[in-house]
Amino acid sequence: MIIKGVSAKAISDSRGEKTILVSIKTNTGNFSASSPTGKSTGKYEAKPYKKSLEEDIKAFNNFSDYFSKEIIEKFDDLRRIEDIVDGHIGANSLFAFESAVLKALANEQKKEVWQLINEKAKKLPRLVGNCVGGGKHTSSQRKPDFQEFLLIPNKNSVAEAFKLNKEIKKRVEMDLKDKDENFKSRKNDENAWVTSLNEKEILEILKNHDVDLGVDVAASSFYKRKKYHYENPALKREPEEQMAYLDSLIKNLGVFCIEDPFHEEDFGSFAKLLNKFPDRLIIGDDLIVTDPKRLQKAIDEKSVNAIIVKPNQCGSLLEVKRVCELADKHRIKKVFSQKI
């Protein structure tokens, strides 16, 4: 496959915020892809754009003729693209570009994109549903400090898991109406219920439903001056107190997976929590940012047994592949972001 032309433009994402759409022209047609942007981001993520969205768009227009001599036949040929654009565009732009290339390559080979990546795949991933929201994902004055409260059905069928998630989410709506006098059946920008209850009160409700539970603490978002600053209720927790609090939530409220329980520098506390609860998923997102070097550090320190994979955190799909292969080698679970 030969890329005959490349162009880019700004579009609006599901939050109404600007992001990039990259389009390519090949001998078999035109193909486009855009990049998501997280509301809550880790400080070690690659920059979404080199200088700005507008500058990256200009870069694509300048590069349009550079790819005509590059033959792309397989996933690893993305290296040829990266050698040309390296240092000229940001992570969001690179991810959108490479995604468009994979769409085109899959089309040429009469495959789905997933077959191009892993033709031996036998089953779909286990579904994780966002039920109740808080933190940076929710714009209300009183809300839980944790960012997400997740439902994880133990079903082999994706259709059954989706149905169960939907049913439980509806029942949780009724529970919130009973427990939260301020509840208005409103949802945040990730389609999760908005409530004024705190995380402990929410988990007390969710534990009554027959499903595994998860939380995204997103602890870096409320960590400052060496303490965790909670707002609902207002209090400050030392790292040791944060550990004790999470310990109680896991033991008493049935939390199965816990994402970013500590701030993004604290590999040691992650490791202590995993050592306490080896049968639970201790997940790194801001801690790892889909970076093979940070994942290797987490492996060396035994900090996590699961990671969030977000391709736009690093941009390069070749780097994403490295991260996934490293995780598989060390039996670390991969949780793919819904933003893909």
C-alpha positions, 0 to 999 in steps of 0.5 A: 500500500502506498500513501498518495496524500495526507491531510488533517483538520480540526473536529469536535469530540464527544465533549465538544472540544477540538481534536484532530482528524487525519485523512489519507488517500491510497490506491484503494480509497480514502480513510480517516481517523480521529484521536480522543482526548482524556479529561483527566490526564497523567503528567507523564503522558506525551504531549497531544500536539507538538506545539498546538493543534493548528501547528500539527494540521499545518505539519500534515499538509507540509508532509503530504508528499513525503510518504509516496515512496513508502510502501506499507504492507504490515503493522510494523511498517508503521516505523517508516511513518514514524521515522518521517514525522518524528519530532514534528507532531504530537501524540494525538496526531500520530495516533490518528494518522497511524489509525487511518493507515491501519484502516487503509491497510486492513481494507486493502487486505480485505480484513478487519483492523483487529485481524490485521493486529491479531488474526489469532484472537479468539474472544472479545475482552471482558466488558467494564461499564462506567456506572457512577461518576465523580472527580474531574469527569463530573461538573457538580459542586458536591460529588464523589472524589473518586472518578469512576465506579465500575461494573464488571459482569462475570459473563462469557458473552459480551451481549449478556454482559452489556445487558446486565450492565444496563439492567444494574445501572437502571437499578442503581438509578432507583437506589440513588433516588432513595439515598440521595435527595439531590439526585436528578437522574443526570449523567456526566460526559462519560454517561455515568450517574451524577450523585452527591454521595461520597465513594463509600456511600456509592459502594454500599449501594453497588455491593448489593448487585451481583457483579464485580466492582471497580473504582478509578480513584485517579488519586493524582487529581486530588494529591497535593503537598504530600496529602490526598485532599478529599472534598466529600467530606472535606479532609486530608489523608496522609499516604498511610491513611490513604492506604488504610482507607483503600484497605477498608474499601477493598475488604468491606465493600467488595472492590475487585479492581482499583485504578490509580489508588495513589499518585503517579509517582508512588510506585512503592504504595502501589506495590504495598497494596498489591502485596496486601491484595494479590487476588485483586486488580491493582491497575496503573493508568497515570502511573504507567501512561502506556509507556514501556519504560514506566511499565518496566519500572512497575514490573521491577517494583511489583507495583501493578498486576494490571494496566490501562492501555490508551494509545493516545497517551504515547501516540505510537502504535508501535510503542503500544504494541511494546507495552502490550507484549511486555505486559503479556510477558509478565502476566499483567492484565490489559484494560483497554480504554473506551476512548480507542 
